[in-house]
């Protein structure tokens, strides 16, 4: 049995014919089960103006999930910090930590989590995140420090609270920043695996110990879709591959039902895009899943794995997470 912790990234998928309300109810159901199955964390991600993802108000959803679970850590994978004033995020996650002490994680990304039109609606002014993101992270860290006499601006709640900050990324930028600041690092290989090994190596080689972390800690993301048979799992996986083929065409929207016929009409470019985006995936029966995740852990030396599963049918998605937990040897005592 593997001792590497296993967590869940839930993109709260809205499927064709359903609603955001149902997607959030489904997320809550899976989180309750994940709490019992022994998963280490349950993270949600910030996306905007996307009709296929229900977690735009990420901190609100985190609070709801934390209220409906008892053991599992709950957090953001991540908050897109350039969309927000650092003080606002400090107050939000200070509030969450005050309500659910010792269970809240704050993962930070520097992308907008949306298209440029929506990013402008969110931010009003469009600065360069490469320039502002490091400073915003430092400002946010400062708000979690104990308040000093005469400090003009405090996060209330937030000041003096131990909210773990992670940096997230799919390129080398955040890997280097996380190393420089001595923060844990998570790589988004579930949709952008190209720079995975280079980013992990860069992070470890340049890591500087900090008050937050003595040595590097890497979490690697992967798609993991399990079913009783390989054939059934690949059928379920067709919805995610179809989502990426549609993105290649410039089409977004709710997650579509699975089909064995999708790829018949794809162009070479669409197939290549789907192949690249889903290259870091374990799909199949439980034994196949276990071997796939073990290979990923051995290849990257990941300290933790975080899996996601965009599956059209809620019962099948819940069962997939259950099978992954069982084959990985998770227990609720972790």
C-alpha positions in Angstrom: 0.0 0.0 0.0 1.3 3.4 -0.9 2.0 5.9 1.9 1.8 8.9 -0.5 -1.1 11.1 0.5 -3.9 11.4 -2.1 -6.2 14.4 -2.5 -9.1 15.5 -4.8 -9.3 18.6 -7.0 -13.0 19.0 -7.9 -13.8 21.3 -10.8 -17.5 21.1 -9.8 -18.5 20.3 -13.4 -21.8 21.4 -14.7 -23.0 18.7 -17.1 -25.3 19.1 -20.1 -28.9 19.5 -19.0 -28.0 20.2 -15.4 -27.6 23.4 -13.3 -24.9 25.0 -11.1 -27.0 24.2 -8.1 -26.9 20.5 -9.0 -23.2 20.7 -9.6 -22.6 22.1 -6.2 -24.8 19.5 -4.6 -22.8 16.8 -6.3 -19.6 18.4 -5.1 -20.9 18.3 -1.5 -21.9 14.7 -1.9 -18.4 13.7 -3.2 -16.7 15.7 -0.4 -18.7 13.9 2.3 -17.6 10.6 0.9 -14.0 11.7 0.4 -13.9 12.7 4.0 -14.8 9.1 5.0 -12.6 7.4 2.3 -9.4 8.9 3.6 -8.5 11.6 1.0 -6.2 14.2 2.4 -7.5 17.4 0.8 -10.5 18.5 -1.2 -9.7 21.6 -3.3 -11.8 23.7 -5.6 -10.7 26.1 -8.3 -11.6 29.6 -9.3 -13.0 30.0 -12.9 -15.3 32.7 -14.2 -17.8 33.0 -17.1 -17.5 29.3 -17.7 -20.9 27.5 -18.1 -19.3 24.2 -17.3 -17.8 25.0 -13.9 -19.7 26.0 -10.8 -17.0 27.1 -8.4 -16.6 30.8 -9.4 -17.2 32.0 -5.8 -14.5 29.7 -4.6 -14.2 30.8 -0.9 -18.0 30.5 -0.6 -18.0 26.9 -1.9 -15.0 26.1 0.4 -17.0 27.2 3.4 -20.0 25.1 2.4 -17.8 22.0 1.8 -16.0 22.5 5.1 -19.3 22.8 6.9 -20.4 19.4 5.4 -17.2 17.5 6.3 -15.3 16.9 9.5 -11.8 15.7 8.9 -10.6 16.4 5.4 -8.6 19.6 4.6 -10.6 22.0 2.3 -9.1 24.7 0.1 -8.5 26.5 -3.1 -6.6 25.0 -6.0 -6.6 27.8 -6.5 -7.6 31.4 -6.0 -6.5 33.5 -9.0 -4.8 36.2 -6.9 -4.5 38.9 -9.7 -8.3 39.0 -9.7 -8.4 40.2 -6.1 -6.9 42.6 -3.6 -4.7 40.5 -1.2 -6.5 42.0 1.8 -9.8 40.6 0.6 -8.4 37.1 0.2 -6.7 37.3 3.6 -10.1 38.3 5.2 -11.9 35.5 3.3 -9.5 32.8 4.3 -8.9 34.2 7.7 -12.7 33.8 8.2 -12.6 30.2 6.9 -9.7 29.4 9.2 -11.6 30.9 12.1 -14.6 28.8 11.3 -12.8 25.6 10.5 -9.4 25.8 12.3 -6.6 23.6 11.0 -8.5 22.5 7.9 -8.1 25.3 5.3 -5.6 25.6 2.5 -5.0 28.6 0.2 -3.5 27.7 -3.2 -2.7 30.7 -5.4 -2.5 31.0 -9.1 -1.5 34.0 -11.3 -3.7 33.3 -14.3 -7.1 35.0 -14.6 -9.0 31.7 -14.7 -11.1 33.0 -17.6 -11.0 34.9 -20.9 -9.6 38.4 -21.3 -13.0 40.1 -21.5 -14.1 38.5 -18.2 -10.7 39.2 -16.6 -11.2 42.9 -17.4 -14.7 42.8 -15.9 -13.2 41.2 -12.7 -10.1 43.4 -12.4 -11.2 46.7 -14.1 -7.5 47.4 -14.8 -5.2 44.8 -16.4 -1.7 44.8 -14.9 1.1 42.4 -15.7 0.7 39.5 -13.3 4.3 38.5 -13.8 5.3 41.8 -12.2 2.5 42.1 -9.6 2.0 38.5 -8.5 5.1 38.1 -6.4 4.4 41.3 -4.6 0.8 40.3 -4.1 1.8 37.0 -2.5 4.2 38.8 -0.1 1.4 41.3 0.8 -1.0 38.4 1.4 1.6 36.6 3.6 2.0 39.8 5.6 -1.7 40.0 6.4 -1.5 36.5 8.1 1.4 37.6 10.4 0.5 38.8 13.9 -0.6 42.4 13.8 2.1 45.0 14.9 1.4 48.1 17.1 0.4 50.9 14.9 -0.2 48.7 11.8 -2.5 50.8 9.6 -4.2 47.9 7.8 -5.0 44.5 9.3 -6.9 41.4 8.1 -9.7 40.8 10.6 -10.0 37.8 10.8 -6.7 36.8 9.3 -3.9 38.4 11.3 -1.9 35.8 13.3 -3.7 32.8 11.7 -1.8 29.9 10.2 -3.4 29.5 6.8 -1.0 27.4 4.6 -0.3 29.1 1.3 0.6 27.1 -1.8 1.7 28.3 -5.2 0.2 26.6 -8.2 1.4 26.6 -11.7 1.6 24.9 -15.1 4.9 26.6 -16.2 8.2 27.4 -14.6 7.3 30.9 -13.2 5.5 29.8 -10.0 7.9 26.9 -9.5 10.8 29.4 -9.2 8.7 31.7 -7.0 7.6 29.0 -4.7 11.2 27.8 -4.3 12.4 31.4 -3.6 9.7 32.0 -1.0 10.0 28.5 0.6 6.3 27.5 -0.1 4.7 24.2 -1.1 4.1 23.9 -4.8 1.4 22.1 -6.9 1.7 21.5 -10.6 -1.4 21.5 -12.8 -0.5 18.5 -14.9 -4.1 17.4 -15.1 -4.5 19.8 -18.1 -1.0 21.2 -18.9 1.6 18.5 -18.2 4.2 19.7 -20.7 6.6 21.4 -18.2 5.9 19.0 -15.3 9.3 17.5 -14.8 11.2 20.7 -15.5 9.1 22.6 -13.1 9.4 20.1 -10.3 13.2 19.9 -10.8 13.5 23.7 -10.8 11.5 24.0 -7.6 13.5 21.4 -5.7 16.9 22.6 -6.9 16.3 26.2 -6.0 14.2 25.7 -2.8 15.1 28.0 0.1 13.8 26.9 3.6 11.4 29.3 5.2 9.3 29.8 8.3 6.5 28.1 6.4 8.4 25.0 5.1 11.8 23.5 5.9 12.1 21.4 2.7 10.4 21.2 -0.7 6.9 19.8 -0.9 5.5 19.0 -4.3 1.9 18.0 -5.2 1.2 16.7 -8.7 -2.2 16.7 -10.3 -3.6 14.0 -12.6 -6.8 12.9 -14.1 -7.9 9.6 -12.6 -11.0 7.9 -13.9 -11.7 4.4 -12.6 -14.4 1.9 -13.3 -14.8 -1.8 -13.0 -13.4 -2.4 -16.5 -10.9 -0.6 -18.7 -13.5 -0.3 -21.4 -16.0 1.4 -19.1 -13.4 3.8 -17.7 -12.3 4.9 -21.2 -15.9 5.4 -22.2 -16.4 7.8 -19.2 -13.1 9.5 -20.1 -14.5 10.4 -23.5 -16.4 13.3 -22.0 -13.1 15.0 -20.8 -11.3 14.4 -24.1 -14.3 15.8 -25.9 -14.2 18.9 -23.7 -10.6 19.6 -24.8 -11.4 19.0 -28.4 -14.1 21.5 -28.1 -11.7 24.0 -26.5 -9.4 23.5 -29.5 -12.4 24.7 -31.6 -13.0 27.7 -29.3 -16.1 26.1 -27.8 -16.7 25.9 -24.1 -19.8 24.8 -22.2 -21.3 22.1 -20.0 -19.6 18.7 -19.9 -21.1 16.5 -22.6 -22.2 12.9 -22.1 -19.7 10.1 -23.0 -19.6 8.7 -26.5 -17.4 6.3 -28.4 -18.1 8.3 -31.6 -16.6 11.7 -30.7 -13.2 11.1 -32.2 -14.5 10.1 -35.6 -15.1 13.7 -36.5 -12.0 15.3 -34.9 -9.2 17.0 -36.9 -5.6 16.0 -36.3 -5.2 19.3 -34.4 -8.1 18.6 -32.1 -6.9 15.1 -31.4 -3.4 16.4 -30.7 -4.7 19.0 -28.4 -6.8 16.5 -26.4 -3.9 14.1 -26.3 -1.5 16.7 -24.9 -4.0 18.1 -22.4 -4.8 14.6 -21.0 -1.3 13.1 -21.1 -1.2 12.9 -17.4 -4.1 10.6 -16.8 -4.7 7.2 -15.3 -7.8 5.6 -16.8 -9.0 2.1 -16.3 -9.8 -0.6 -13.8 -8.5 -0.2 -10.2 -5.2 -2.1 -10.9 -4.5 0.2 -13.9 -5.2 3.3 -11.8 -2.9 2.2 -9.1 0.0 1.4 -11.5 -0.5 4.7 -13.3 -0.5 6.8 -10.1 2.5 4.8 -8.8 4.4 5.5 -12.0 3.6 9.3 -11.8 4.7 9.4 -8.2 8.0 7.5 -9.0 8.7 9.7 -12.0 8.2 13.0 -10.2 9.0 12.1 -6.6 5.7 13.8 -5.6 5.1 14.2 -1.9 1.4 14.1 -2.6 -0.9 13.4 -5.6 -4.1 15.2 -6.3 -6.6 13.6 -8.7 -9.6 15.0 -10.6 -12.3 13.3 -12.5 -14.6 15.1 -14.9 -17.2 12.4 -15.5 -20.7 13.1 -16.8 -22.7 10.8 -14.6 -22.5 11.7 -10.9 -22.8 8.2 -9.6 -20.0 7.0 -11.9 -17.8 9.9 -10.8 -18.4 9.2 -7.1 -17.7 5.5 -7.7 -14.5 6.5 -9.6 -13.2 8.4 -6.6 -14.2 5.4 -4.3 -12.3 2.9 -6.5 -9.2 5.2 -6.6 -9.2 5.5 -2.8 -9.5 1.7 -2.4 -6.8 0.8 -4.8 -4.5 3.4 -3.3 -5.1 1.9 0.2 -6.6 5.0 1.8 -8.1 4.8 5.2 -10.1 7.4 7.2 -7.5 7.3 9.9 -5.0 9.2 7.8 
